[in-house]
Amino acid sequence: MKYVLLICDDESVSPTNEELAADPVHQAWWEDVQRRGGLLVGQRLRPVVDATTVRVRDGETLVSDGPFAETKDFVGGFVMVECANLDEAIEIAAGHPYARWGGVEVRPVWE
């Protein structure tokens, strides 16, 4: 079954791409996911200051800067994995370094 892991991040403590590349914990997690053979795609997102939210209400398109939600944690990236079951997806999510200060939402994909 496919799952998307939404990596929720507190941008005030978010490491740079260079820091992630040098982080042995992050690299070990990435290698573990690849070893499992279930990694389908993954990508880090730009900061929320670069986000644009689009809504259509009564036929009018409303565009605003920033994310939709007013919250401290934002979706900072995503990983799609193929897992045997939810337990394996949770195990992968729990190993992600961002789970230590942010959170990782595990969501099954409609197939």
Order of alpha helices (4+ residues) and beta strands (2+ residues): beta-alpha-alpha-beta-beta-beta-beta-alpha-beta
